[in-house]
Each structure stands twice: as structure tokens, then as C-alpha cells.
């Protein structure tokens, strides 16, 4: 998996690391995220602290990859949240969001490790039977990655929020 990275839970006190990696994510692959870089840059430190606390809370699982040294940069991130509202005719679903691996760690297995742990957390900790995600129609690399990991297109899509002429394609994977 590259250079001695560990996957761990995001902690509330990681907010400066979260801020740095989020700005990096938005600059690197703006089409992959609904939030704009400009919007994220306008956030105050208090807002970043609140965001990290929420992401580290019990209602979701946020996984990060780092070198194991406190204060070291985050090299990857994936977040799983319970899908709301729950549809009574379907098993509990979770949604994978905020997926990122730093360029220097791509192709080395870090994304695979993060996704494996995200799927396990969705199944075991959030009790989800299905993990859903949305991918920008032009993000061929992400579409191929998820397909390799057992995600299949649902046939559903929705307008991409930052460019409604484009679509966000919905994929899902059975977890149980």
C-alpha cells in the first residue's frame, strides 16, 4: 500500500488535517465533489472544527490514511453515512462520500484498503446491507475502480449540482 500508511478514524482534533486535505481534494478533482474550493476556503477555523467533530461522530464513519505520525498529512479519506430517508421496502443503505487519495498514493493499493474498510464499517458498524455512491459521468477512473470492487450501476442518475448539464451516476454494492 505505498509508504507505511495506516488507515484510522478521523478524530475531532484532526480538524487542521481535515481542512488541508479537503482543500487539496477540491483543488485536485473538483468534479468529484459537490463543494467548491472557494466555498471551502471561506470556512472559518470554528466551522472546520465543527465539521471534523461531526465527521468523527457516531452517525457516520470517516476513515483517513496517514503516516502514523501525529500532525502528519492525510493521504486519503473516505466517509460512509447512513442514507436518509430510509426506504421501508429496502434494506438499510449507507452512502460513500468524500472519497480521496493523494496523487502520490494512487495506484498503490491505498484506495483499495480504504474502500475495504469503508465497506466493512458500513456493514458492521452502521448495519447497512447496501452501500451506494454517486460518480460524475466523466470520472472514468472512479467508475472503473468501483466496478472492480463490486459496485454496479443502478440505472439511476441525477443532475450534477455544479453543472446540471452533467449527470451523477448512482452505483451500489451489496454488503450482506
Secondary structure, DSSP 8 states (H G I E B T S, - for coil): --SS-EEEE--GGGHHHHHHHHHHHHHH-GGG-SS-HHHHHT--HHHHHHHHHHHTSTTEEEEEEE-SSTT----EEEEEEE-SS--TTS--EEEEEEEEE-GGGTTTTHHHHHHHHHHHHHHHTS--SEEEEEEETT-HHHHHHHHHTT-EEEEEEEEETTEEEEEEEEEEEE--
